[in-house]
Amino acid sequence: MIYQDPALIRLLSILIPFPIIGIVFLYIAFKVLKRSRSQLSLTLSAFYIVIGIALLINVVFLLITPTRIDILLFILYFLTSYLTLFAFIFIVVFIHNLLKVGSIYSFKKYSIIILVYGIGCFILLIAVPDGIRISSETNWVPEYSWTFLVVEYVFYTCFITISTLIYAIRLYHKFKDKNLKKKLRYFILGILGMISILYGIVLFNTWQNITFKTVWSVAVFFIMIPSAVSIYYGIGQNL
């Protein structure tokens, strides 16, 4: 049956929602950049663009899987995994940038932060022995080890989740206007939704539980788009 086939669940959970979500993310990035080309807008749009590209690469990966060109498939999967993890540093930088509006915080410093995190993401994806298994042996369905899940969760929580929450709370206390606070709540809610996506994706590829995989395949669509829109209408459209 369909709900008992992990490969088919993954196929349907990617081919149907991911092109839609990817296009929505790229469209929001276009809307942000159309309004402004400031450092803030460039940073936020980078998050949407990187996630959008990662989703579309994943679709391409799935479509060409029948070719069995191992090296190409491995590169495409590595790219989508790397970009998905890497994208979230732009959220951290964006919120920190909001806190520093009106003060001097150089583009060079932000570039160094992004570069260091990017290197960390690369090391994470290749450093855990047998952390990610994906090949013709797994029918090109990724299988993560529980060790990899723990390492990635610790890395992601320390660098992204905790930093985001700290900056978001500081930003909320900094805003005094009630209308701005209301918009910021939508923004923070959207960010928390997006942050939860990474945890869900890693668990999806680790826990071989058909019920969870089926539920998550549906839930991801209803989390990502509302979260992306909430971030945009909370803060992004006012940049």
C-alpha positions as CSV (number, residue, x, y, z in Angstrom):
1,M,0.0,0.0,0.0
2,I,1.1,3.6,-0.6
3,Y,1.5,4.5,3.1
4,Q,3.7,1.5,3.6
5,D,6.2,2.5,0.9
6,P,8.9,5.0,2.2
7,A,10.2,5.6,-1.3
8,L,6.7,6.5,-2.7
9,I,5.9,8.6,0.4
10,R,9.1,10.6,-0.2
11,L,8.3,10.9,-3.9
12,L,4.9,12.3,-3.3
13,S,6.0,14.5,-0.4
14,I,8.7,16.2,-2.7
15,L,7.3,16.2,-6.2
16,I,3.9,17.7,-5.3
17,P,4.7,20.4,-2.6
18,F,8.4,21.3,-3.2
19,P,8.0,23.0,-6.6
20,I,5.2,25.1,-5.2
21,I,7.0,26.0,-2.0
22,G,10.2,26.8,-3.9
23,I,8.4,29.1,-6.3
24,V,6.7,30.8,-3.4
25,F,10.0,31.4,-1.6
26,L,11.6,32.8,-4.8
27,Y,8.6,35.1,-5.3
28,I,8.8,36.4,-1.8
29,A,12.5,37.1,-2.3
30,F,11.6,39.0,-5.5
31,K,9.1,41.1,-3.5
32,V,11.6,41.9,-0.8
33,L,14.3,43.0,-3.3
34,K,11.8,45.0,-5.4
35,R,11.0,47.2,-2.4
36,S,14.6,47.7,-1.3
37,R,18.2,46.7,-1.8
38,S,19.4,47.5,1.7
39,Q,21.6,45.2,3.7
40,L,18.5,44.1,5.6
41,S,16.5,43.2,2.5
42,L,19.5,41.5,0.9
43,T,20.0,39.3,3.9
44,L,16.4,38.3,4.3
45,S,16.0,37.7,0.5
46,A,19.1,35.5,0.7
47,F,17.3,33.2,3.1
48,Y,14.3,32.8,0.8
49,I,16.5,32.4,-2.3
50,V,18.8,29.7,-0.8
51,I,15.8,27.7,0.6
52,G,14.0,28.1,-2.7
53,I,16.9,26.8,-4.7
54,A,17.5,23.9,-2.3
55,L,13.9,22.8,-2.7
56,L,14.1,23.0,-6.5
57,I,17.4,21.1,-6.6
58,N,15.7,18.4,-4.5
59,V,13.0,18.1,-7.1
60,V,15.6,17.8,-9.9
61,F,17.4,15.1,-7.9
62,L,14.2,13.1,-7.6
63,L,13.3,13.5,-11.3
64,I,16.7,12.2,-12.5
65,T,17.1,9.4,-9.9
66,P,16.1,6.8,-12.5
67,T,19.2,7.7,-14.5
68,R,21.3,6.1,-11.8
69,I,24.2,8.5,-12.4
70,D,25.6,8.1,-8.9
71,I,28.1,11.0,-8.8
72,L,25.5,13.5,-10.1
73,L,22.8,12.3,-7.7
74,F,25.2,12.4,-4.8
75,I,26.3,16.0,-5.6
76,L,22.7,17.1,-6.0
77,Y,21.6,15.6,-2.7
78,F,24.6,17.1,-0.9
79,L,23.8,20.5,-2.4
80,T,20.2,20.4,-1.3
81,S,21.1,19.2,2.2
82,Y,23.9,21.8,2.5
83,L,21.8,24.8,1.3
84,T,18.9,23.9,3.5
85,L,21.1,23.9,6.6
86,F,23.1,26.9,5.4
87,A,20.1,29.1,4.7
88,F,19.2,29.6,8.3
89,I,22.3,31.7,9.1
90,F,20.7,34.5,7.1
91,I,17.8,34.6,9.6
92,V,20.3,35.0,12.5
93,V,22.2,37.7,10.7
94,F,18.9,39.4,9.7
95,I,17.6,39.6,13.3
96,H,21.0,40.7,14.6
97,N,21.1,43.4,11.9
98,L,17.7,44.6,13.0
99,L,19.0,45.0,16.5
100,K,22.0,47.0,15.1
101,V,20.0,49.4,12.9
102,G,21.4,52.9,13.4
103,S,24.8,51.6,14.6
104,I,27.8,50.5,12.7
105,Y,28.2,46.8,12.1
106,S,30.2,46.1,9.0
107,F,29.3,43.9,6.1
108,K,32.7,42.3,6.6
109,K,31.8,41.0,10.0
110,Y,28.6,39.5,8.8
111,S,30.4,37.9,5.9
112,I,32.9,36.3,8.3
113,I,30.0,34.9,10.4
114,I,28.3,33.5,7.3
115,L,31.5,32.0,6.0
116,V,32.4,30.3,9.3
117,Y,28.9,28.9,9.6
118,G,29.1,27.7,6.0
119,I,32.3,25.8,6.6
120,G,30.8,24.3,9.8
121,C,27.8,23.0,7.7
122,F,30.2,21.4,5.2
123,I,32.2,19.7,7.9
124,L,29.0,18.5,9.7
125,L,27.7,16.8,6.6
126,I,30.9,14.9,5.9
127,A,32.4,14.3,9.3
128,V,30.1,11.9,11.0
129,P,31.0,8.3,9.9
130,D,28.1,6.7,8.0
131,G,26.0,9.7,9.2
132,I,24.2,10.0,5.8
133,R,23.6,6.9,3.7
134,I,22.4,7.6,0.2
135,S,23.2,5.5,-2.8
136,S,21.8,2.9,-5.1
137,E,21.9,0.5,-2.1
138,T,19.3,2.7,-0.4
139,N,17.4,3.2,-3.6
140,W,18.6,6.8,-3.3
141,V,16.4,7.4,-0.3
142,P,18.5,9.1,2.4
143,E,19.0,7.3,5.7
144,Y,20.5,9.3,8.5
145,S,22.1,7.7,11.6
146,W,20.9,8.6,15.1
147,T,24.4,9.8,15.8
148,F,24.2,12.2,12.9
149,L,20.8,13.4,14.1
150,V,22.2,14.2,17.6
151,V,25.2,16.0,16.1
152,E,23.2,18.0,13.7
153,Y,20.6,18.9,16.3
154,V,23.3,20.2,18.7
155,F,25.0,22.1,15.9
156,Y,21.8,23.7,14.6
157,T,20.4,24.4,18.1
158,C,23.6,26.1,19.3
159,F,24.2,28.2,16.2
160,I,20.7,28.9,14.9
161,T,17.9,28.2,17.4
162,I,19.4,29.6,20.5
163,S,20.9,32.7,18.7
164,T,17.6,33.3,17.0
165,L,15.6,33.1,20.2
166,I,18.0,35.4,22.1
167,Y,18.0,38.1,19.3
168,A,14.2,37.8,18.8
169,I,13.5,38.3,22.5
170,R,15.9,41.3,22.6
171,L,14.3,42.7,19.5
172,Y,10.8,42.3,21.0
173,H,11.7,44.2,24.1
174,K,13.4,46.9,22.0
175,F,10.2,47.6,20.1
176,K,7.8,49.9,22.0
177,D,5.0,50.5,19.5
178,K,2.1,48.1,19.9
179,N,1.6,47.7,16.1
180,L,5.3,47.0,15.6
181,K,5.2,44.4,18.4
182,K,2.2,42.7,16.8
183,K,4.0,42.5,13.5
184,L,7.1,41.2,15.2
185,R,5.1,38.4,16.8
186,Y,4.0,37.3,13.3
187,F,7.7,37.5,12.3
188,I,8.9,35.4,15.2
189,L,6.1,32.9,14.8
190,G,7.2,32.5,11.1
191,I,10.8,32.0,12.1
192,L,9.9,29.4,14.7
193,G,7.9,27.6,12.1
194,M,10.9,27.6,9.7
195,I,13.3,26.5,12.4
196,S,11.1,23.5,13.2
197,I,11.3,22.4,9.6
198,L,15.0,21.5,9.8
199,Y,14.4,19.4,12.9
200,G,11.5,17.6,11.2
201,I,13.5,16.9,8.0
202,V,16.4,15.4,9.9
203,L,14.0,13.2,11.9
204,F,12.1,12.3,8.8
205,N,15.3,10.9,7.3
206,T,16.4,9.2,10.5
207,W,13.3,7.6,12.0
208,Q,12.0,4.8,9.8
209,N,8.5,5.1,11.1
210,I,5.9,5.1,8.3
211,T,3.2,6.9,10.3
212,F,5.5,9.8,11.1
213,K,6.8,10.0,7.6
214,T,3.2,10.1,6.2
215,V,2.1,12.8,8.7
216,W,5.3,14.9,8.2
217,S,5.0,14.7,4.4
218,V,1.6,16.6,4.7
219,A,2.6,18.8,7.6
220,V,5.7,20.3,6.0
221,F,3.6,22.0,3.3
222,F,1.3,23.6,5.9
223,I,4.2,24.8,8.0
224,M,6.6,26.2,5.4
225,I,4.4,28.4,3.3
226,P,2.5,30.0,6.2
227,S,5.8,30.5,8.0
228,A,7.5,32.1,5.0
229,V,4.5,34.4,4.5
230,S,4.4,35.3,8.2
231,I,8.1,36.3,8.1
232,Y,7.4,38.5,5.1
233,Y,4.3,40.2,6.3
234,G,5.6,40.6,9.8
235,I,8.8,42.5,8.9
236,G,9.9,41.8,5.3
237,Q,7.4,43.9,3.5
238,N,8.3,47.0,5.6
239,L,12.1,46.9,4.8
